[in-house]
């Protein structure tokens, strides 16, 4: 991870992109549990729930967030996607140190094509802006948490 160190304090900070406005925020690692807000728009950065990302913010969020990011690629018309939504929300609450986001494949055709999304729901796991794993198909919360932990070696 590309972390920033403050020489005087030795505090390690992480960059977290705001899911609303796309601003990059530097947050000291030890303050992640203190509900930090975006310096530009005031949106909570560490919500323990999935955040909907617009196509305009998605690429900035993935590239600039130095925490693991799980993306639920979904569409409104998809029955399995709607069935999995509450499980994805439960998994987000169980892994507060991981960012959980939703990407509507209908609203984001460029991102869907770029990442080769051929079926939904599909989960993508990013670390330091790079896709490290993917899983197609609906999953219960415990399976999502187990998959994320396994992929991150936790």
N, C-alpha and C positions, 0 to 999 in steps of 0.2 A: 504494500500500500504506500502511496505517495503521501506521507504525513508531513505536516509542518511543525517544526520545533521552535519554540521561543527560547532563545539563548538564556535570558535572565531567569526564567522559571523552569525550563526543561519540560514544559507542558507539551504533550503531543496532541495535535488537533487533527480533525478529519474534515474533509470537504463534503458537504451535503447540499445537494441542489434542491431548491424549493419546488414541490410538486405543483404549486399554483402559478408562480411567476417565472420560474426557471433561473432565479438568481442563485449563484454559488455562495454558500455560507461556510465559514470556518468555525467549527465547534470543538472546544477542548473535549477530549475523549471522556474525561471524568464527569463532564456535565451533560452527557447524552441522556441520562436518566432524569434530568431536571426539566424536561419538556421545552427544549430550546425553540425559539420562533425565528422565522425568516427576518433578516434585518431590513429587507425591502418592503414586504407586504404584511408581515406579522403572522403568516400561516405557521401552524405547528409543524416542525420538521420531523419529529419522532413519534408520530401517531402510531399506536399499536393496532392499526386497522388498515385495510387496503385503501390506496389512494388512486382515483381515476386520473390518468394523465392524458393530456391532449397530444396530438401528433407533434405540435410545435414544441412542447416541453419534453417529450419522451427522449429524444436523442441527447439533449443536454443533461437530463436526469441520469440516464444510463452512463454516459461518458464521465460525468463530474461527481458522482456519488461514490465515496470511498468505503461504503458498507456493502455487504451482499444485497442484491436486489432480486426478488422473485417477481416475475411478470406473468400475470394471467391473461393470455390472449383469448378473447371471448367475443361473442356477438349477442345482441339482444334476442334474436330469433332462435338461438341455440338452447334447446332443452337441457342437455347435459351441463352447459355453462351455467344456466340458472340454478340447476341442482347443486352444483359445486360451489356457488357463490358464498353460502353461509359457512361452508367448510374452509374456504380460503380465508374468510374473515376470522374464524376461530384460530386457524394456523398463525395468522398475523398477530393475534393476541398472545399466542404461546411463544413467539419468537420476536420480542420487541427490539432486539438488536439487528434484525434484518428488515429491510424496507420491502413492503409488499405493495405492488401496483397493478392496476388493471389497464389493459390496452384493448380498446374496442377495435377489432380488426376491420369493421365496416368503415369506421371513421379514420382509420390509419392504414390505407392500402399500401403506401410506400414502405412503412415499417414491416407490414405483414409480408410483402414481397421480399424485402431485404433479408429478413430472418427465415424465409422459406416456410411460413406457416401454412400447412396444407390441411390440417384438421384442427378443430377446436372442441373443447378447450385444450390448449397447450400451455404448459408452464415452461418458462425460460429462467435460468438462474445465471445472473451476471455477477462478476467480481472484478473490480477495477476496470469496468467498462467492457469487459470481454465475456462473451457467453461461455460458461463452463459446463452447462448441462441443460437438457431439455427432457420433458416428459409429456407425452400426449395422453389425453383421456382424463375423465373426471376421477377425482380421488377424495377420500374422506380426510378430515383435518389431521388425524394422527399420521396418515400415510404421507401427507404433504410435509409435515414437520420431520418425519423420519427421512424422507428423500432429501430435504434441504440439509439436514445435519450430516447425512452420509456423504453428500457431494462436497460439503465444506470440511469434511474430515473431523467433525466435532462429535 
